[in-house]
Amino acid sequence: MRRAARLGSGAATMAPRSRTLVLTSRPGFANQTTKTVVLINGQQASFHSRPKLDSAAEATVIGGPSPLPEVELPEIPETPTKNKRVTIAEILERRRKAGRLVAPTAAGCDSGVFKGDSTGKPLAKDMSHHLSHEASIREPCKLKQAARHLKTPGIISLGGGLPCPEYFPINSISLSVPDYLHNPSLSPPEAHPTRQNITIGKYDTLPSAPDRKEYDLSIALNYAQAHGSAQLIRFVTEHTELVSNPPYADWKTCLTVGSTGALEQALRMLCDSSRNDSILTEEFSFATALETAHPLGIPTFGVPIDDQGLIPAELDTVLSTWSPSERHGRRKPHVLYTVPSGQNPTGATQGPERRKQIYDVCSKHDLVIIEDEPYYYLQLPPTTFPIAPPANTTEFLKSLLPTFLSMDTDGRVIRMDSFSKVLVPGSRLGWLTASDQFIERFLRHAEVANQGPSGFSQVILHKLLDETWGHEGYLKWLMVLQREYTERRNTLLEACKEYLPKEVVSWEVVRAGMFQWLRLNHTLHPDFRTKSILEIEEEIFDSCISKGVLIARGSWFRAELDLPPTGLFFRATFAAATPENMTEAIKRLGVAVRESFRL
């Protein structure tokens, strides 16, 4: 009903007043209690209240505390403050009041029930005009819609194809992880002095389990809903509040199979080749993103950048002067894809004011912003000189740059987060945050495509992040990564200073991510007038390979391959090689450059 009231109006409206109602927990479960929930337009909106159901079984709450790592809680103010920073203590207190989360096999959930109070925040603007034809005609999956009847007490299901967990040949999974919650050491994992052993059993959620949990293998390894498990959605929703706390009311989250898969779905949701759509991005952009867009018939157009990434004035000029006749017949773009922090490949990071200016330009021209942030938590100090790191997780959160999501009053930002760069890339697990209208359309596609992330990944990360580390432990882990990547970046920069010919190679100190962008002054090359930039680039690249070092060619990342390159660049990464190997690799690169430039 709220969506219908919003359609047809581009203006944001204020969220309606809430009222409370005492409900009884769902029949059919032990330890039933009554609990107070908040209703907004007749929909329950309190933390852990029963969500709108579009899935097999209903995620609900029964009496008893939700298992959480022990953290001492300060007093929590009763009256919420609009746009105030959400704290871990508040989240933990909300959980304690809510009780145990019960989300059985294929349970559906609405991430909105895991958020704090949104009273006073506006609703997102209507963005339906941005949807592609494909996205606009998608209908809910009939089988998943039918599965909502499984919430009926006493029902016997012969309708779904959920295998019996008794036939799953995996009875348990054991993990050993560093204890970042209780041990103050911020050592890297293999050097951490304290470890925790975790076992995930098949039937840990049964009332008869010796140490009853919220999530087990009988649930995780069965079919699930496309949005992912309620157990992990709760964690990422809370984490999004801690970092961004979007300033509008109807934002939602859903899990993804990683940012590359999420991008492909988002592009299909927003762009139509038949209506001559295209997207804007940095003039040098993530190669895989470009390779995702082009086969969909969606060309990419580059916006000039500087050491802070995308230049707002240039973005405004591109949009204000857009001419289809000069752009291969493409209409004015309505989507911007950007990597704001540690941009791949340039390593550029948009500062707070730069982000606000970009958002304002996008609002002026009605662009959807796809905010791809795999390196957001790898924010690094601006100098190689020693700087004291944040003293605690509160200071760490305050030190982070504002996200586009945190300033999104319109609901025009689709933010993609990933565990790939901060935990394990093989999990193929991330999450999307956007307005309810975008998340709903995204999920209709996921239902008939990937059907959600791997259950193995979800249950393992739930056990690690939620049950073992909690938000406090996870943030401490991110602080460890920040320090480790700072040391790695500094090692690479020291090697560049020592071994690269500074008369032809220049670079900036990257502020985030895992890449160092190197600019070579091609006009000083002795063959500048007889060889193209691409020919010189290839010569140096081949020489590097012959000397035993692999470095990425800058031309691989050009947004517009039909235009001649404007400069000569290479991308080096400091993510994985040992300090000794990084130094040796830069030394070999220096030799290749000197030979090519005949220095």
ABEGO torsion letter per residue (X at the ends): XAAAAABGBABBBBBBBBBBBBBBBBBGBBGBBBBBBBBBGGBBABBGBBBBBABABBBBBBBEBBBBBBBBBBBBBABBBBGBBBBAAAAAAAAAAAEBBBBBBGBBBBAAAABBBABGBBBBBBAAAABBAAAAABBBBAAAAAAAAAABBGBBBAABABBBAAABABABBBBBBBBAAABABABBAAABABBBBBBBBAAAABAABABBBABBAAAAABBBBAAEBAAAAAAAAAAAAAAAGBABAABBBBBBAEAAAAAAAAAAAABBAAAGBBBBBBABBBAAAAAAAAAAGBBBBBBBBBAAEBBAAAAAAAAAABBAAAAGGBBBBABBBBBABGBOAAGBBBBAAAAAAAAAAAAAAGBBBBBBBAAAAABBBABABBBBBBABAAAAAAABBBBAAAABAAGABBBBBBAAAABBAAAGBBBBBBBAAAAAAAAAAAAABAGEBBAAAAAAAAAAAAAAAEAAAAAAAAAAAAAAAAAAAAAAAAAAAAABBAAABBBBBBABEABBBBBBBAAABAAAAABBAAAAAAAAAAAAAAAGBBBBBAAAABABAABBBABBBBBBBAAABBAAAAAAAAAAAAAAAAAAAGX
